[in-house]
């Protein structure tokens, strides 16, 4: 009886010791879903490939949907958190809200709810900021930009201020719509994310 109990304990310990680490969840919109380019060319897939060959490999779950808004994200996120149980959520939403001119307060509230849901689940959060084209006017653009800065400060989150920094204004790296990177621009997008993401990954359990 004792020997059987010891065996059960060892099996449980062994399973826990060799269990795959909890994944990284990328939760965003078309900027993270490889819009109109091959999936393997998108920055999230490039991140996954980088992690596959790292010292501490970790699976990446890409739950990004083209056209997603913060309101849609609020509805989808709880089920995904419960199902995938990520150690880290990379949150990239707000661009579609901004393009539709939705109220700044509404965008902020929805992002706040998602951040709290992630933290309550035990996941760390990295926040990816976006910016709008200049034709949206400085007041609205500044208001949207401040959401990410203020939430990062409020919740003490690592922040990438502008996901498409160095890409958005380069026509050689952007698709004809002026909103989404070409495949050639996606490595630069990952370069914007990686310096913020890497130290967070290093500290995950």
N, C-alpha and C positions, 0 to 999 in steps of 0.2 A: 504493500500500500504506500509506504513512504517512498519507495523507489519510483512508483508510478507518479506520485506527486512531484518529485524532483524532476522527472522527465517532462511533465507538463510545464513546470516553471521554466525549464531550460528552453523548451520549444517557444513559449511565449516571449521570453527574453530574446531568443534568436530572431524571431519574426520582427520584433520591434527594432532590433539592432540593424537589420538589413532592409527595413522598409524604405521605400523611395521617399525622398524629402518632398514636402508639400510644394505644389507648383507655384509659379508666378502667373498671375492672371493679368492680362492686358485687356482693359475694359474701355473701349473707345468707339469711334465712328469711322468714316471712310479714310481718315488720315492714318488709321492703324489697321485697315482691312485690305490693303493692297488694291486700292481702287483703280480699275482698268489697267492693271499690270499683273504679271504672273505672281501668284501667291509667294513663290520662293524668292521673289525680288523685294518683297515688302520688308520694312525695318523690323517688324516683329519676328518674321521668319529668320532674318539675319541675326537677331538677338538669340533666337532658339539655337541656331547653328553655333554661335559663339559659346553658349552655355553648355552645349553638348560636348565640347572639347575642352571645357575648363576643368580646373582641379576639383571643383564641387558642382558636378552637373545637376541641372534642375530643369524639370519639364516646364514648358510655357504653354498656357492655355490662352488662345486668342478669342475673346468673346466680343470682338468689335463688329459693329454692323454699320454699313453705309447708310447715311441718313439719320442715324440715331441722335436723339436729343437728350438733354439731362432729365426731362420728365420720363422719357422711355427708359433711361438707365435706372431711375429710381424704382420703376416697376420690375425690371428684369433682374436687378442685382441680387436681391435676397436669395432667390432660388439658385443662382450660380454660386454664391458664397457657400450655401449649404451643401451643394453637390460636389464642388471641386475642392473646397476647404483650402484655399490658397494661403501661402505664408506671406505673400506680398501681392498687392493690387497696384498696378500702374494705371492710374485714372486719367483718361484723355477724352473729355467731353466738354461741350460748350460751343464748339464752332458752328454747328447747325442752328443752335439757339441764336447766336449772334448774327448769322446771316439772315435770319428771319426777323431780326430786330426785337426779340422778346425782351421783356423787362429785366433789367440787371438784377433786381432784388429776387426775382423768380429763379434766375439761373443760379445765383448764389445759394439760395435755399435748397435747391435740388442737389447741388454739389455738396453742400453741408450734410444733407441727409445720407448721401452715399458714403462720404468719408466716415461718418459716425457708424454706419452699418459695417463698413470694413473693419474699423478699429474694434467695434464690439464683437466681431467674429474672431478677433485675435490676429488679424492680418495687418502687416505694415502697409503704408501707403506712400507712393511716390506720385506727385501731382504734375501733370504736363499741361503747361499753359499754351494758349493759342492767341493769335492776333488777327484782326480783320483787315481787309483792304482799306486804303486811306479814304475811299469814297464814302465810308460809313460815318465820317466826321470824328473830330478829336474827342468830343465829349463822350460819345458812346464807346469808342475804341478804348479810351482811357478807363472808362468804367468797367469794361469787360476785363481789361488787363489787370486792374486792381483786385478783381475777385480772386484770382489765383495767388497773387502776392499776399493778400489779407488772410486767406484761408490757410496758406502755408505757415504764416506767422501764428495764427490762432491755434492750429493743431500741431505746430512744430513738425511740419512735413518737409521732406526734401522736394525742391521745386525745380523743374526745367522751365524757365520763364517763357520761352517761345520754341515750340517743337520744330518749327520750320525755319529757324534762324539760319541765315546763310543759304537758304534754298528758295524761299518764297519769292525773292526778287530776282532770281536768276532764270531767265527764260530757257536756258539750256537744260535746266533741272526740273522745270515745271511742265505739266501737261497744258494743252491749249486752253483749258478752262481757267487757268491761273490760280487754281485752288489746291490741286493735288500734285505731288511730286511724280516725275517719271521714275522708272527703275533706276536711272543714273543718279537720282537725288536721294534714294533711300539709304545708302550707306552714310551719307552726311546726316540724315535724320537720326540714325542710330548713334552717330558720333556726338550728337547733341544730347542724347539721353544717357549714354553710357557713363560719363564721368559722375553723374548724379546717382545713377542706379547701382554702379559697381560697389561702392562702400555699403550700401544698404544690403545688397546680396551677401556680402562678406560677413555681415552680422546676423544673418538669419539662422535660426536653429534648424 
